[in-house]
Amino acid sequence: MAFPKGFFYRYRGDDYPTPSFIYAVHDKILTVSAGRTGTAHSAVIESAAAKPTDSAFGDDAYPNLFAKVAAIGYTLAHDHGFSDGNKRTALEVMLLTLKRNGYRPNPSDREAAVAMVLVAMGLTSIDGLRVILMLWCGIDPADAEA
């Protein structure tokens, strides 16, 4: 899958979305489904894109690809940076980021909708979303360090 230059950045061997990519995904989603255009809080989009490089006490705050992608999606869905389409954007950004890194997530429409509602309502955590993403990629969280 090819993307224009500037849509991803590389960190610790994996590719992560830039704010430009997140905005482009949001715009595309609103062209194919209903919703209000506009950004409510641009700092949320910037923060989401920066999650992979966040650190705590000198270590990565999110230790692996799945945790980093979950942190991006959680921030987008839960913190409502856009006027509308936050859950849809978060889902698509996470799926495309995993695909960019060689995974093939395959959630059903219902699984995706339930997961994103739980995130947006604060009923699951970043760690919970990480497990969901792993399961969608056919990875048993009990057997993997992903």
SULSULUR-V769166 format. One record per residue. N is the residue number from 1. NEAR is the number of other ideal C-beta (glycine too) atoms within 10 Angstrom. Layout:
<<N	NEAR> <N	NEAR>>
This chain:
<<1	5> <2	4> <3	15> <4	9> <5	6> <6	11> <7	19> <8	19> <9	15> <10	9> <11	13> <12	12> <13	7> <14	18> <15	17> <16	24> <17	27> <18	18> <19	17> <20	16> <21	21> <22	24> <23	19> <24	17> <25	23> <26	27> <27	13> <28	12> <29	20> <30	19> <31	9> <32	8> <33	10> <34	7> <35	17> <36	10> <37	12> <38	11> <39	13> <40	14> <41	13> <42	12> <43	10> <44	19> <45	24> <46	14> <47	18> <48	26> <49	22> <50	16> <51	22> <52	24> <53	14> <54	12> <55	9> <56	8> <57	5> <58	5> <59	8> <60	15> <61	15> <62	22> <63	13> <64	16> <65	24> <66	26> <67	21> <68	25> <69	30> <70	26> <71	22> <72	26> <73	29> <74	24> <75	23> <76	34> <77	27> <78	22> <79	17> <80	16> <81	25> <82	27> <83	15> <84	18> <85	22> <86	24> <87	22> <88	22> <89	27> <90	29> <91	22> <92	19> <93	25> <94	28> <95	22> <96	19> <97	25> <98	20> <99	13> <100	18> <101	16> <102	10> <103	20> <104	10> <105	21> <106	11> <107	19> <108	9> <109	7> <110	8> <111	13> <112	19> <113	14> <114	14> <115	24> <116	25> <117	13> <118	16> <119	26> <120	18> <121	10> <122	10> <123	9> <124	21> <125	14> <126	20> <127	15> <128	15> <129	26> <130	25> <131	17> <132	25> <133	26> <134	24> <135	16> <136	20> <137	19> <138	10> <139	16> <140	10> <141	15> <142	7> <143	8> <144	11> <145	7> <146	16>>
